[in-house]
Amino acid sequence: MAHHVSAPHPAPPPPGPEEPRSHPRATEPVLLVILVVLSAVGAVIGIDLVSKLGISANTSVVGALVAMLIGRIPLGFLRRMRSVHRQNLAQSAISAATFASANALLTSVAVPYVFGREDLVWPMLAGAFIGLLVDAWVLYRAFGSRLLPADAAWPPGTAAAETIKAGDRGGRRALILAGGTAVGLAGTLFSLPLSAAGVAFLGNVWALMMFGIGLMLRQYSPDVFHTDLGAGYIPHGVMVGAGIVALGQAVHLLIGRRERKRKEAAAEASSVATVQDTDPTTAYTVDERALRTSLIRGFALFTGGAVVLAVLGGLIGDMSPLGIVGWVLFAAFAALVHELIVGLAAMQSGWFPSFAVTLIFLILGLAIGIPSVPLALLVGYVSATGPAFADMGYDLKAGWLLRREHRPWDAFEREGRRQQFMAALIGFAVALVVVALAWRSYFGQGLIPPVAKVYADTIKSGLSDPDAVRTMLLWAIPGAAIQLLGGTRRQMGVMLATGLLILTPQACWLVLGALVVRVGYRKLRGPAADEELNLVGAGLIAGSSLGDSAQILKT
């Protein structure tokens, strides 16, 4: 494990009665029941909203609030739910179930259904579930690395952690958070995306500035430039260029010359690490070797999942052996790249462009001549990756913030991540059951995720526009240049493309306005401004999430 050298600090006091020496386990009987029930609620919310409204809600705050209320019930066996770490497991399970059911499983199985191949729904469900599991495993193994650092923004995760901490400690923090939550919830009543402003208080300033610029260009380009920059595959081209550079930056990070310096730093820090715990704010818990191994294994597992899907989907008899090999490798590569690009965007902004990146690989599949049925399965497989990757990043960020004061930290942090992964697996299992039982009823009523219709219609029509690939390649150049300029930490090219892909009226003003307020307030208040803005931003995101989840009542 690689560490940064930090100055010695006084040993913290031993854990008090409310600070456990070992992390709570997701399989504790009472907690397990709560996790299953919350996961079922999250899965139902997920499939209902994505099929009826085309949106997905981050229900982690809902799970945290429910866990807090359960902990206040005057029954002895429920008092244990007052633990912030058990509340963290609860929010991890419900959010995992929500994103898994809506974005990964139901959307994936809807692709072959809309394509007219209902017989491929069950094979697609099996393949999508494998992709979902691999997706979450890669993030679990890579979180805390230089590529996906724990101290990056991950805004919804920060919002969940601040909600839990404010509920635990009360006082002024709770009042600020509650005020932000009320404003965010009110914003949903007027269709104002105040979560965008909340993200701007939490994320990387440069990344979010490019995000806001992208949103502004998408909204006003028809009036200003007399052309829609969101049409004609322009934003997809920007994302292709930025994504290629982001992938290259990740590879350089894995095999670059920093490895030797890291080993030397680790050797110097080893004597300190043996006598005191590492400062969690300055440590990477996953070094380059472990990250490289996780990504390689992830590709191998994605390859295995693609093989299973090819067999169950009947592709073995429909394609040549060479075609099958090419399809499997392309599917695995697309799944891995998709999750990384989506994860990097989510890490900085809290928004993940899963639909756009999947559409890019769909167009590439059409360009290289993949037959329609194998392409439909490939698109369903790729779309199953990414959302769970981003969501687990949010959840692990929340856990990292809640555990960072614990001493000894390292063992507690690692065990906490393991238990969060277990909670997510519980959520995934419940989501699988809910989707397996509900898809036929929803699809029979015509309730199909809109993005699945776009995928299927695009496959049916093919590349009717011969200029589509040419446009993407042309706009890939500025996307690549901006991504290269911003570097790995800022992800400026990816964030510009993400903004171009999203048409949310007035969101650009909320993002850019909040950035101006953030910079100005920090100059006025100094470092003390960060905590207050974090609470306000967390409240806005929490309120918007509650409002989105409440839309199930409308449907």
Beta strands, then each sheet from edge to edge (+ up, - down):
end
